Amino acid sequence: MGNNNPYHAANNPPPNPNFIDFNTQRICPACGKAININHNFCKYCGVDLSAIEPIGKDNILNPLATTAVTDSDADVRKEALDTIGSFKDKKALGVLTYVLFNDPDPRCRKEAADELGDLHHPYSLEALTRALKDQSPDVRKEAIEGLKKIKEHTKSKDQKKGKPEERGIETEKLDDFKEKEEAKEEENFKTDEDFTNSF
């Protein structure tokens, strides 16, 4: 005797090939492909992922990432992407890249490009460069903006290195600071000299 209920499926539906289980998989932030969560290198593009923690069982990012890649409503996916980006967590780079390359809705792809630019991560350069060939002009424009954001962020980091003149610090202020420091050292030296002469 079988089940006569016409609404009961005899077998489970086939798994969605696009479904990503963030408990067992991670997404490469450079190429957007899903790989085993335990891999520290992308088997597709060779990028070193050891510095980026996978989403895994993160109680907040995991359900948001799943929503961003699987929800049937584009507005919901877009809102999930916006929320993910607001955390400024580099764990989300892979999800954003995946959406940028795979989402059918250009608004979601545009949001992913925007968030990748806001994260300023070097791995996003390849993804945003590839997005310059997207079919949607809005996505291409956002990819340009994202690349610009990363370049500006990198430039400001470079200014913090090197000599003061190279970092953009005004040399007059630096000279004043040096003079004050030298005066303090001289004062301390005189105090030490007076102390030793008293014996």
C-alpha positions, 0 to 999 in steps of 0.5 A: 500500500503506497501513499495516495496523497498526490501532494506528497513527493515520492522522492526528495527534490534534486539538490539545487546545484547553485546552493552553497552550504556555508557550513561545509563550503567557502567561496573564493573572493577572487573567482567566486567559485565554491570550494571545500571549507577546509581548503586554504587555497582556491583550487580554481584560481590558486588564491591563498585564502588562509588570511580569510576566515570562512563564514562557517557557522557564524550565527549572523553571516551564515543565514544572511549569506544563504539568503543573499544567494538563494532567496527568490526575491531580488529585493530581499537578496539585495537587502541581505547584501547591503546588511552583509556589507555593513559589517565590513567583515572580510569573511563576506568577500566570497559571497559578494563575489559570488553574487557579482558573478552569478545573480540574475538581477543587475541590482543585486550585482550592482550592490555586490560591486558596491560592497566589494569596493567598500571593503577595500580588499585587494582580492576584490580587484580581480572580481571588480575588474571582471565585472567591468564586462558585465552586461549591465551598465549600472554594474560596470559603473559600480565596478569602476567606483569600487576599483576607485575606492580600493585605489584611494584606500591603498593610496592612503595606506601608502601615505602612512609609510615612508618619510614624512614628506612622502606621507603628506605630513607638513614638514613645518609641523614635524620640525616644530615637534622635533624642536619640542622633543629636543628641548624636552631631552635637553631639560631632562639632561640638565636635570640629571646633571644637576642631580649627579652634581649634588653628590 
